[in-house]
Amino acid sequence: QVQLVESGGGLVQPGGSLRLSCAASGSIFSINAMGWYRQAPGKGLEWVASINSAGSRPTYADSVQGRFTISKDNAKNTLSLQIDSLRPEDTAVYYCTKLYVFSSFYRGGYAMDHWGKGTLVTVSS
């Protein structure tokens, strides 16, 4: 049974930073592509970032490019998301996800497979 547990959310002022972490268990983490999605209040689910199984090829949504950094530590079964230059529109519940790759990861051929309960990030002054 795959388990994903997010942590690190909280209240932060605009321009601040947070580091989200996801502890994974129940699967062979090193062979899984992983990602982060988010859901803002009253809005749908939004893809944020993904990374390949080796942790060497990150990809980002345009809205977070240059401000967010996804990383994967296969030795520690941990996925992280460094969030810098936070904006009020980044306020959302952030979900760690294990991806199901049905085609080419590098061409976006994947979907959410398992996800955690989420961690809330609130950006407000």
LUMSEVEX-756527 format. One record per atom (N, C-alpha, C, O): residue in three letters; x, y, z. Coordinates in pm, whole numbers, padded with zeros to 5 digits, always signed. Each point is the difference from the previous one (the first is absolute). Example, Ala and Ser with C-alpha at 12.3 -4.5 7.8 and 13.67 -1.06 7.14 Angstrom:
2
ALA+01319-00569+00780 ALA-00089+00119+00000 ALA+00090+00120+00000 ALA+00104-00002+00066 SER-00139+00107-00138 SER+00082+00119+00006 SER-00077+00109+00073 SER+00051+00111+00017 
***
This chain:
125
GLN+00084-00118+00000 GLN-00084+00118+00000 GLN+00089+00125+00000 GLN+00081+00021+00090 VAL-00098+00061-00193 VAL+00079+00123-00010 VAL-00052+00102+00102 VAL-00120+00024+00011 GLN+00213+00033+00062 GLN-00035+00107+00092 GLN+00088+00121-00027 GLN+00121-00012-00012 LEU-00184+00128+00004 LEU+00069+00126-00024 LEU-00044+00099+00107 LEU-00120+00026+00015 VAL+00214+00027+00059 VAL-00033+00090+00110 VAL+00075+00132-00020 VAL+00123+00005+00006 GLU-00201+00101-00030 GLU+00058+00132-00022 GLU+00018+00075+00132 GLU-00072-00024+00097 SER+00169+00114-00096 SER+00022+00087+00115 SER+00065+00128-00047 SER+00050+00008-00113 GLY-00049+00092+00199 GLY+00073+00123-00030 GLY-00086+00119-00037 GLY+00052+00111-00016 GLY-00183-00131+00004 GLY-00086+00113-00033 GLY-00013+00096+00117 GLY+00042-00030+00112 GLY-00103+00145-00139 GLY-00021+00098+00105 GLY-00037+00135-00055 GLY-00028+00015-00119 LEU+00028+00083+00207 LEU-00030+00137-00037 LEU+00130+00075-00023 LEU+00090-00003+00083 VAL-00082+00070-00196 VAL+00122+00074-00034 VAL-00038+00130-00068 VAL-00103+00009-00067 GLN+00184+00091+00084 GLN-00025+00129-00063 GLN+00041-00002-00147 GLN+00086-00078-00039 PRO-00147+00162-00042 PRO+00043+00009-00141 PRO+00150+00027-00009 PRO+00056+00080+00075 GLY+00006-00150-00169 GLY+00143+00011-00016 GLY+00079-00099+00082 GLY+00121-00014-00019 GLY-00187-00055+00109 GLY+00066-00097+00086 GLY+00023-00133-00067 GLY-00028-00019-00118 SER+00081-00075+00197 SER+00033-00133-00051 SER-00051-00109+00093 SER-00018+00021+00120 LEU-00004-00136-00179 LEU-00035-00120+00074 LEU+00065-00118-00069 LEU+00030+00004-00119 ARG-00011-00110+00196 ARG+00046-00125-00058 ARG-00097-00110+00040 ARG-00015-00033+00117 LEU-00050-00023-00217 LEU-00092-00109+00023 LEU+00073-00133-00017 LEU+00087-00013-00086 SER-00124-00082+00168 SER+00060-00133-00009 SER-00109-00105-00010 SER-00113+00019+00045 CYS+00150-00130-00104 CYS-00093-00113-00013 CYS+00077-00127+00031 CYS+00097-00034-00068 ALA-00142-00037+00171 ALA+00060-00129+00034 ALA-00080-00111-00067 ALA-00122-00009+00018 ALA+00190-00073-00095 ALA-00067-00104-00077 ALA+00034-00139+00054 ALA+00112-00026+00044 SER-00210-00061-00046 SER+00022-00139+00040 SER-00097-00090-00076 SER-00098+00047-00057 GLY+00127-00176+00058 GLY-00091-00095-00059 GLY+00025-00030-00146 GLY-00073-00080-00060 SER+00173+00142+00000 SER+00034-00032-00138 SER+00150+00023-00017 SER+00066+00055+00088 ILE-00015-00097-00201 ILE+00142+00021-00026 ILE+00015+00143-00052 ILE-00016+00027-00119 PHE+00048+00063+00211 PHE+00000+00143-00030 PHE+00091+00033-00117 PHE-00033+00086-00082 SER+00146-00153+00072 SER+00100+00037-00100 SER-00046-00023-00143 SER+00059+00057-00093 ILE-00162-00138+00071 ILE-00045-00026-00136 ILE-00124+00081-00035 ILE-00055-00012-00110 ASN+00010+00095+00203 ASN-00121+00078-00023 ASN+00028+00144-00038 ASN+00080+00068+00065 ALA-00146-00021-00169 ALA-00006+00144-00025 ALA-00096+00060+00102 ALA-00098-00064+00038 MET+00125+00185+00004 MET-00079+00063+00105 MET-00035+00143-00040 MET+00060+00057-00091 GLY-00157-00002+00160 GLY-00038+00137-00031 GLY-00070+00069+00115 GLY-00032-00061+00102 TRP+00011+00189-00122 TRP-00079+00082+00092 TRP-00115+00064-00077 TRP+00018+00052-00110 TYR-00135-00058+00170 TYR-00117+00069-00051 TYR-00052+00089+00112 TYR+00037-00017+00116 ARG-00121+00111-00152 ARG-00058+00087+00102 ARG-00145+00033-00034 ARG-00042-00005-00116 GLN-00032+00040+00220 GLN-00139+00041-00019 GLN-00025+00124+00084 GLN+00003-00005+00123 ALA-00026+00114-00191 ALA-00031+00126+00066 ALA-00145+00002+00045 ALA-00081-00074-00056 PRO+00047+00155+00154 PRO-00139+00006+00047 PRO-00097+00030-00112 PRO+00015+00099-00071 GLY-00114-00183+00055 GLY-00102+00021-00101 GLY+00041-00030-00142 GLY-00074+00030-00094 LYS+00193-00088+00075 LYS+00048-00027-00135 LYS+00032-00148-00017 LYS-00002-00077+00096 GLY+00031+00039-00218 GLY+00031-00138-00031 GLY+00145-00035+00028 GLY+00081+00084+00040 LEU-00051-00209-00062 LEU+00136-00049+00024 LEU+00093+00053-00110 LEU-00036+00001-00118 GLU+00154+00042+00158 GLU+00097+00057-00093 GLU+00133-00073+00013 GLU+00051-00018+00111 TRP+00004-00025-00222 TRP+00133-00060+00001 TRP+00104+00109+00028 TRP-00009+00110-00054 VAL+00106-00141+00139 VAL+00103+00095+00039 VAL+00136-00040-00057 VAL+00066+00079-00067 ALA-00025-00202+00095 ALA+00133-00044-00042 ALA+00006-00152+00001 ALA-00073-00066+00074 SER+00163+00012-00156 SER+00023-00143-00004 SER+00149-00027-00011 SER+00077+00087-00040 ILE-00039-00208+00076 ILE+00140-00039-00012 ILE+00008-00148-00035 ILE-00082-00079+00046 ASN+00179+00043-00128 ASN+00010-00139-00044 ASN+00049-00090+00114 ASN+00037+00048+00107 SER-00037-00176-00131 SER+00030-00096+00106 SER+00140+00020+00057 SER+00021-00016+00121 ALA+00075+00051-00206 ALA+00138+00020+00046 ALA+00018+00131+00075 ALA+00100+00020+00069 GLY-00196+00069-00083 GLY+00012+00130+00065 GLY+00088+00098-00076 GLY+00048+00097+00057 SER-00028-00123-00184 SER+00093+00082-00079 SER-00068+00095-00097 SER+00064+00090-00054 ARG-00196-00109+00029 ARG-00068+00081-00098 ARG-00127+00060+00058 ARG-00107-00061-00007 PRO+00118+00181+00064 PRO-00120+00066+00051 PRO-00072+00077-00110 PRO+00063+00048-00095 THR-00193-00036+00108 THR-00079+00085-00090 THR-00096+00081+00086 THR-00041-00044+00108 TYR+00004+00164-00156 TYR-00079+00093+00080 TYR-00112+00064-00081 TYR+00011+00018-00122 ALA-00116+00015+00191 ALA-00104+00082-00060 ALA+00056+00141-00022 ALA+00086+00045+00076 ASP-00134+00023-00177 ASP+00049+00134-00030 ASP-00020+00095+00119 ASP+00081+00090+00022 SER-00188-00112+00053 SER-00032+00090+00110 SER+00100-00008+00116 SER+00004+00090+00084 VAL+00075-00196-00080 VAL+00095-00016+00112 VAL+00144-00008-00047 VAL+00092-00004+00082 GLN-00071+00000-00213 GLN+00136-00012-00054 GLN+00089+00111+00055 GLN-00037+00118-00004 GLY+00153-00157+00053 GLY+00093+00098+00053 GLY-00018+00031+00148 GLY+00088+00061+00062 ARG-00200-00103-00005 ARG-00025+00026+00143 ARG-00006-00129+00081 ARG+00031+00000+00119 PHE-00072-00109-00182 PHE-00014-00128+00068 PHE+00109-00095-00049 PHE+00041+00004-00116 THR+00005-00089+00207 THR+00099-00101-00035 THR-00042-00134+00058 THR-00011-00016+00122 ILE-00011-00081-00210 ILE-00035-00135+00043 ILE+00127-00084+00006 ILE+00087+00012-00085 SER-00079-00098+00186 SER+00115-00089+00010 SER-00043-00134+00059 SER-00102-00010+00069 LYS+00180-00091-00098 LYS-00035-00139+00037 LYS+00125-00066+00056 LYS+00103-00007-00067 ASP-00113-00041+00190 ASP+00110-00070+00064 ASP-00035-00148+00010 ASP-00073-00041+00090 ASN+00123-00037-00183 ASN-00035-00143-00003 ASN+00058-00077+00119 ASN-00055-00103+00039 ALA+00162+00151+00018 ALA+00060-00067+00115 ALA-00086+00017+00125 ALA-00001-00086+00089 LYS-00072+00198-00082 LYS-00083+00029+00117 LYS-00150-00013-00027 LYS-00081+00029+00088 ASN+00045-00073-00209 ASN-00142-00012-00037 ASN-00076+00130+00026 ASN-00110-00001+00056 THR+00169+00110-00097 THR-00057+00130+00029 THR-00008+00086-00126 THR+00093+00007-00079 LEU-00208+00058+00064 LEU-00021+00097-00106 LEU-00013+00136+00067 LEU-00064+00013+00104 SER+00125+00089-00163 SER-00005+00133+00058 SER-00043+00103-00102 SER+00011-00021-00121 LEU-00061+00133+00172 LEU-00034+00114-00085 LEU+00044+00126+00073 LEU-00060+00038+00101 GLN+00163+00025-00151 GLN+00046+00128+00053 GLN-00079+00110-00069 GLN-00001+00009-00123 ILE-00065+00073+00202 ILE-00086+00104-00055 ILE+00056+00135+00043 ILE+00005+00030+00119 ASP+00036+00049-00213 ASP+00055+00133+00027 ASP-00087+00108-00063 ASP-00084-00028-00085 SER+00105+00151+00129 SER-00073+00115-00055 SER-00150-00026-00003 SER-00067+00020-00101 LEU+00016-00065+00213 LEU-00141-00037+00006 LEU-00092+00118-00026 LEU+00028+00114+00037 ARG-00139-00145-00104 ARG-00103+00099-00035 ARG-00133-00042+00060 ARG-00020-00118+00028 PRO-00069+00211-00006 PRO-00132-00039+00053 PRO-00069-00106-00085 PRO-00072-00084+00054 GLU+00092+00088-00183 GLU-00065-00098-00088 GLU+00061-00141+00013 GLU-00051-00094-00060 ASP+00158+00081+00135 ASP+00055-00133+00029 ASP-00073-00068+00115 ASP+00026-00117+00029 THR-00115+00189+00036 THR-00078-00058+00109 THR-00081-00118-00051 THR-00081+00013-00092 ALA+00103-00129+00153 ALA-00065-00123-00046 ALA+00038-00116+00093 ALA+00091+00010+00082 VAL-00163-00118-00099 VAL+00043-00127+00059 VAL+00090-00068-00102 VAL-00037-00017-00116 TYR+00155-00022+00158 TYR+00099-00061-00088 TYR+00003-00150+00025 TYR+00011-00046+00114 TYR-00020-00031-00223 TYR-00005-00144+00008 TYR+00123-00063-00065 TYR+00038+00033-00112 CYS+00023-00122+00184 CYS+00107-00083-00053 CYS-00064-00117-00074 CYS-00094-00061+00051 THR+00144+00030-00169 THR-00062-00106-00078 THR+00103-00097-00057 THR+00109+00040-00041 LYS-00145-00163+00040 LYS+00073-00101-00078 LYS-00067+00000-00137 LYS-00123-00003-00011 LEU+00204+00007-00092 LEU-00053+00009-00136 LEU-00004-00136-00068 LEU+00088-00084+00020 TYR-00191+00064-00099 TYR-00008-00116-00087 TYR+00042+00047-00139 TYR-00067+00083-00061 VAL+00178-00135+00013 VAL+00051+00039-00130 VAL-00054-00097-00104 VAL+00041-00116-00005 PHE-00133+00163-00079 PHE-00062-00086-00101 PHE+00062+00020-00138 PHE-00027-00077-00093 SER+00109+00179+00080 SER+00066+00027-00127 SER+00139+00055+00032 SER+00068-00055+00087 SER-00026+00157-00153 SER+00131+00059+00027 SER-00012+00106+00110 SER-00076+00096-00013 PHE+00152-00114+00120 PHE-00001+00100+00107 PHE+00040+00136-00056 PHE-00057+00102+00038 TYR+00155-00101-00127 TYR+00056+00124-00050 TYR-00096+00074-00093 TYR+00021+00117-00033 ARG-00127-00185-00010 ARG-00104+00061-00081 ARG-00131+00017+00078 ARG-00106+00022-00058 GLY+00118-00034+00190 GLY-00119+00019+00083 GLY-00096-00116+00002 GLY-00117+00017+00032 GLY+00165-00136-00065 GLY-00087-00117-00006 GLY-00016-00069+00134 GLY+00040-00115+00017 TYR-00099+00186+00079 TYR-00019-00057+00132 TYR-00123+00061+00065 TYR-00054+00101-00045 ALA+00011-00165+00153 ALA-00116+00045+00075 ALA+00022-00032+00147 ALA+00089-00077+00036 MET-00171+00139+00047 MET+00007-00028+00143 MET-00042-00144+00025 MET-00098-00048-00056 ASP+00174-00019+00139 ASP-00029-00138+00033 ASP-00038-00011+00148 ASP-00109-00049+00033 HIS+00195+00092+00054 HIS-00030+00007+00143 HIS+00036+00140+00048 HIS+00089+00064-00056 TRP-00157-00019+00160 TRP+00031+00132+00056 TRP-00024+00000+00149 TRP-00073-00084+00053 GLY+00135+00180+00015 GLY-00016+00013+00143 GLY-00120+00084+00037 GLY-00082+00033-00086 LYS+00073+00002+00212 LYS-00113+00079+00049 LYS+00020+00149-00022 LYS-00094+00079+00013 GLY+00216-00040-00045 GLY+00027+00140-00030 GLY+00050+00080+00118 GLY-00018-00037+00116 THR+00082+00149-00148 THR+00045+00094+00101 THR-00037+00141-00046 THR+00021+00035-00116 LEU-00075+00044+00206 LEU-00052+00131-00036 LEU+00109+00106+00005 LEU+00072+00013+00099 VAL-00063+00062-00208 VAL+00089+00115-00007 VAL-00088+00125-00013 VAL-00080+00011-00093 THR+00098+00081+00185 THR-00076+00125-00003 THR+00097+00116-00009 THR+00088+00016+00085 VAL-00104+00064-00189 VAL+00087+00115-00021 VAL-00083+00126+00023 VAL-00090+00033-00077 SER+00123+00035+00184 SER-00079+00118+00037 SER+00082+00090+00091 SER+00082-00046+00079 SER-00106+00175-00092 SER+00067+00096+00088 SER-00089+00032+00120 SER+00039+00079+00086 
***
